[in-house]
């Protein structure tokens, strides 16, 4: 165990007394260094080389540990060897230059065009569903964030005649986004009936049963209810409508900069994740339609 290594014992003591590290921090370092000792088996920690550390990182990765967990271990090991090198004639810090495996970036989940149509073509049955339909059409039509949706007021930001909606997103950045015909129609229908639900002085575009501004959690629950009634067979959260907006717009237009602007992304690298979604769509089309792909499968 790592606790039996004199260097580790001295390092943890230095963290506790010299750096005044918390118990939580000490426990984390202790666990990570015990992991190093276990991987090293019988070898003294001072004899390890960069090749050993790389192999250990690969072993942890093959055991299913996340890239974040491995990066944290490497950081703890690096700190230990840096401290040890300042007090003993250590040939080198074996963690120097060793990088953790790349973190897998999960692609945002988007609905297929047909799934969105099945979801949004459902007619509203009552006043609350009229509101819900308007909200969901707006999320998909304009790619709004959930916080942007619930913060909209009747008196500002919404221009049905001009087909635009102005929202303030992250970092207080304001942007103007087009409003599709289906969303304009659904919002207009909701506005005709909104007075039946909203309190007299409430400025919010979308209100709850109590007549006050709707909360993000209520939108999530209402969407889950709407999806369940449609029988889509999967969980759909409001941000998936934003992802679907971006993916479908990119597939049809190919204009990454325009999609970036409409989503309100500060960096185009954030928007570029949707190019991977587009590639997946193209790959599926290739697999199902290309003659060479068919031949490969038929063998």
N, C-alpha and C positions, 0 to 999 in steps of 0.2 A: 504494500500500500504506500501511497505517496507520503503519508504522515510519518513513515519510518525513515524517510530520506532526510538527513540532517540539514541539507540546503533548503528543503521545503519548510521544515520546522522553523528555521531561522528567518526565512522570507515571510512566513505568516506572522511571526512575532514582530518583525519590523513593520508590517502593515498595521498591526494592532497598536503598537506603541509609538512608532515614529509618525505614521500617517493618520493615526486615529481612525482607521477603517471601521465601519459598522460591522455588526455580527453578520448581517445579510451579505455584505461584500466578502467577508472572510470565509463564510460558508461556500460562496460561489467559487472563490479561488481554490479553496480546499478540494472541492469536488472536481474542478477542472484539472488540478494537478494530480489528484488520485487517478483520474482517467489517463493522464500521461504516463504515470508509473505503471499502470496495468498494461498499457500498450507496449511499454518498454520491456515488460516481463522482468527478467533478472538483471537487465543491464542498468548500471548506474546512470542517472540522468545526465551527469557531466560528460558522458562519453557519446551522447547522441549527436548525429550529424543532420544537415538539412535533408538528406535523402530519407532518413528515418522519419522525420517530421512529415514530409510529404506522404510517405507511405501510411503513416498514422491517420492523416487527414482523409486519404482515400479509403482506408478501412472504415472510418466513421461514416463516410458518405455511403459506402456499400451497405452499411447496417441500417440505413434509412434516416440517419440524423440530418436535420435541416442544415442548409448552408449558413443560416444565422447562428445556429448552435455551434457549428464547427468554427466559424469566425470568432465567436466568443472564446472558445477554448484556445485557439491560436493566440488570441490577444493576451490571455492569462499566461500561457506558456512563454510568450515573448517577454512579458513583464518580468516573469520569474528569472529568465536567463539574463535579461538586462541587469537586474539587481545582482544576480550571482556574478556576472562578469565584472562588476565594479568592486568585487571583494575577493575574487579568486582568479588565478591565471587561466581563465576559460579560453580555449583556442578561438571560438567564435560563438555567436548566438545562432544556434541551429534553426531558429524560427525566422531568421532574417531572409526576406525574399520569398517565403512560402506563403502562398495565397490560398484562401478558402475556395471551394467550388463556387461557381457563379450561382447566385440566387435565381431560382426559376421565377420568372415573371408570369403570373397567371393572366391569361387573356381575359378581357371583360366578356361576360356572357351576353349574347345578343339573341333575340328571337328572329326566326325566319320571317320573311315578308308575309307569308300566308298565315303564320301564327298571330302576327300583329293585326292583320285584317280580321281574323276570327275573333280576336279579343275586342277590338274597337267597333266592329260592326254590330255588336250586340245592342239592341235597343234598350233605352232606360225605362224602368218600370215605375219609378216614383220620383219624388223631388230629390231625395238624396242621390239616387242613381243619375239624375240629370246633372247634378254637381259632379259626381264621380266621372261620368263620361267626358265632361268638359275638361276636368283635370288631366285625365289620361290622354286625351287627344292632344292637349297642350304639351304634355311631357314629351310625347313622341314627335309631334309636329315641329317643335322648336328646340328639342334637346336640352330642356332646362334641368338644372339640378333641383333636388327636392326642396332645399332651403329657398331657392329662388322662386319656386312655385308658390310656397305657402306665404312668402313675403309680399306677393303682388297685391296691389290695392286697385279698387275700382277707378279711383280718380287719377291714377298716373301709371304710365308704363304700357297700358293696353290701348292699341289703336286698331279696332276691328275694321274700320273703313279703309285704312292704309295697309292692313295686313301685316302689322308689325307688333312686337312686344319688346319693351325695354326693361332689362333686368340688371340688378347689381349683384355681381358674383363674388368670388374670392378676391381678397386684397382690395375690396371696394371698387373693383373695376366694373364699369357700366358698358353694356353692349346692347345693340339692337339686333333682334333676330326675326326672320320672316315668320309669318303665321299662316299655316296652310288653310285651305278652304274648309276641310272637315273640322278643324279646330275652331275656326271662326264661327261656323254654324253651331257647333256644340256650345260654345261660350255664349253666343247670342241667346240661345234657348235657355241656358241657365240664368243669364242676367234678367230675362223676363220674369223668372220665378224666384230669384234670389231674395226679394223683399219678404217673401213668405217665411224665410228662415233667419235672415240677418237681423240683429238688433239695430235700432234706428241710427245710432252713431258709429256703427262698426264700418271701418273703411276697407276691410279685407275683401278681396275678390271671392275667395272661397272660405266659407264659414262652416262651423260644426252644427250639430243639433241644437246647441245652446245659443247659437247666433253669433258666436265669437270666432276669431280667426282660427282656422283649422290647424291642427298640429301635424308635424311630420309623421308621428306614429299613427295617427288616424288615417292618413293617406296610405301608409303601408298596409294597415289592416283592411281598409276598403278595397285596395287593389288585390290583396290575397283572396278576399271574399268574391270579388268579381271574377278572378281567374278560376276559382274553384267551381263557380256556377257555369263557367264555359267548358270545364272539363279538360283543360290543357294538359293536365298530368305533370306539371312541374311548378316549382316555386318561382314566382316572378316578383321582383322588388322594383320600386320606382326607378332606380338607377339603370335597370335593364332596358327601360324604354329610352333613356338617354343613349345608352350603348347601341341600341337598335337604330335609333335616329342616325348616329354617326356612321355606323357600319353600312346601312342601306344608302345613305347619301354618298359615301365614298365609293361604293360599288357602282352607282349610277353616274357619278360625275367625275371621279378620279381627281378631284381638286382638293388636295390635302390642306392647302392654305385656307381655303374657304371654310372647310370643316373646322379647322383650328379656330378661326375667328368666331364661328357660330357657337362653338362649344365654350369659348372663353378661356382656352388654354394659354398660359403664359409662354410655354415652349412648344415648338412643333414636335419635339421628341415625345411629348406626352400623347399627341394626336397620332403619331406614327404607329402606335400599338394597333390601331384599327386597320392598318395596311396588312397586318398578319391575319386579321379576321377575313379580309378580302382575299388574301392568298388562299386561306382554307376553303373559301367558297369556290375559287377558281380550280383548286386541286380536286374538289369533289366533281366539278363539271368535267374536268379532264378525265378522271377515272371512269366516269359513266359514259362519256361520249367519244373520247379519242380512240381511233382504231387500234393504235399500238397498245394502248392501255388495256383494251378489251382482249387483245391477243395474249397479253401477258397473264391475264387472269384465267383464260381458257385453257392454258397449258395443263 
